[in-house]
Amino acid sequence: MTSDRARSGAMMAVGAMACVQIGLAFAVTLIDDIGVEGVAWLRLMWAGVLLLVLVRPRWTAFTRRSFVMCVVLGMFTAGITLLYMAAVDRIPLGTASALEFLGPLSVAVARGHGRGRLLWPGIAAVGVVLLTEPWSGTVDQVGVAYALGSAVCWAAYILLTQKVGDEVAGIAGLAVSMPVAALFATAVVGPTVIPRIDSHILLLGLGLAILLPVVPFALELLALRRLTTAAFGTLMSVEPALAMVVGLVILHQVPGPLSVFGIAFVVLAGAGAARYGARSQPVPLEVG
């Protein structure tokens, strides 16, 4: 049962990552039209509207504590999106994803137990170094700073998502956190973005929001009910590899030889984390 729970959680996490990277690749193509802030805002706005309308969360589904956690989660969700989109505007998709992965990696190291606590994150860290090649000095430093800021938000997002998933039934927590993220993004970038949005871009944003972030965030919420935060954080190491493949196929960003070795390391770490990372205490039935 434990291995089945870990396997299903891993499959959900990988599905979420695939949606994220494909969505990001298409999002990059809209940057010239509405800018990085516009793409980020469009995704969050539609995601918030869709989840609020489809789920229609009720006050009775929340305690005061869980509702506050959902609000805080929404703010960190907006931070991930805004900072990451600013990063991919300056550095390759695979590099940005690898740097952002330092957030989940930190969670994996801090929350892990036993011999695997440093083993799988350590292997993943080697892969991240090979992917980013920090010694080359050719990476845009501002883009790196944006990606690292997104990493901090992602670490907080993982911890909060598991707590919300454990305390709030279904995906009602997302139906609060995503509208909060949309409102936060509107307050930060809305005045400069909204005048550039036309009806065609608005419709494109609807499809983009379903692929990213509605589906992947829902899958991540369900995955974190089955996996420990340490295992989930390490499993996210697969995302830089997916980002590099998607960047190659859709954006024609060709990886170097060291990047290919980096992919191998992060995939190995992700597989190891998925195998041994089931939660020992199952989520209550009324939640899971």
Secondary structure, 3 states (H helix, E strand, C coil): CHHHHHHHHHHHHHHHHHHHHHHHHHHHCCHHHHHHHHHHHHHHHHHHHHHHHHHCCCHHHCCHHHHHHHHHHHHHHHHHHHHHHHHHCCCCHHHHHHHHCHHHHHHHHHHCCCCHHHHHHHHHHHHHHHHHCHHHCCCCHHHHHHHHHHHHHHHHHHHHHHHHHHHCCCCHHHHHHHHHHHHHHHHHHHHHHHHHCCHHHHHHHHHHHHHHHHHHHHHHHHHCCCECHHHHHHHCCHHHHHHHHHHHHHHCCCCCHHHHHHHHHHHHHHHHHHHHCECCCCCCCCCC
